[in-house]
Amino acid sequence: MSKNGEVKTARKIIFTTGGNGSTSCRVSLPKSWIDEMNISKEDNVKISFIDNKIIIEKN
């Protein structure tokens, strides 16, 4: 972790194509990040796309 609290990691994006031809994308997140955000299976998250960045917040 850097002195400003920023943590970076490289991940591959998984592309899947459904039966109707639509494409979905997924990125796996480190479990330690989810734990630190106190996100459980029952929680929802808010996902924003701002200034070419994806932001994930606990709802």
C-alpha positions as CSV (number, residue, x, y, z in Angstrom):
1,M,0.0,0.0,0.0
2,S,1.3,3.4,-0.9
3,K,1.5,6.3,1.6
4,N,-1.8,7.7,0.2
5,G,-3.6,4.4,0.8
6,E,-3.8,3.6,-2.9
7,V,-3.4,-0.1,-3.9
8,K,-3.2,-1.2,-7.5
9,T,-3.3,-4.7,-9.1
10,A,-3.5,-5.9,-12.7
11,R,-6.4,-8.2,-13.6
12,K,-7.7,-9.6,-16.9
13,I,-11.2,-8.8,-18.1
14,I,-13.4,-11.8,-18.7
15,F,-15.7,-11.4,-21.8
16,T,-18.7,-13.8,-22.1
17,T,-21.2,-13.9,-24.9
18,G,-24.8,-15.0,-24.1
19,G,-27.1,-17.0,-26.3
20,N,-28.7,-13.9,-27.8
21,G,-25.3,-12.5,-28.8
22,S,-24.9,-9.9,-26.1
23,T,-21.5,-9.6,-24.4
24,S,-20.9,-9.2,-20.7
25,C,-17.6,-8.3,-19.0
26,R,-16.3,-9.3,-15.5
27,V,-13.3,-8.4,-13.4
28,S,-12.5,-10.3,-10.2
29,L,-11.6,-8.3,-7.1
30,P,-9.3,-9.4,-4.4
31,K,-11.2,-10.8,-1.4
32,S,-9.1,-8.6,1.0
33,W,-10.6,-5.5,-0.7
34,I,-14.1,-6.7,-0.3
35,D,-13.4,-7.6,3.3
36,E,-12.0,-4.1,4.0
37,M,-15.1,-2.5,2.5
38,N,-17.3,-4.7,4.7
39,I,-19.2,-6.1,1.8
40,S,-21.1,-9.3,2.3
41,K,-23.1,-11.6,-0.1
42,E,-26.3,-9.8,0.9
43,D,-25.0,-6.3,0.1
44,N,-25.5,-4.4,-3.1
45,V,-22.8,-2.0,-4.5
46,K,-23.0,1.2,-6.5
47,I,-20.9,1.2,-9.6
48,S,-20.0,4.6,-11.3
49,F,-18.0,5.4,-14.4
50,I,-16.5,8.9,-14.0
51,D,-13.6,10.4,-15.9
52,N,-12.7,7.1,-17.4
53,K,-12.5,5.4,-14.0
54,I,-14.8,2.7,-12.5
55,I,-15.7,3.4,-8.9
56,I,-17.3,0.7,-6.7
57,E,-19.0,1.8,-3.4
58,K,-21.0,-0.1,-0.9
59,N,-24.7,0.9,-1.1
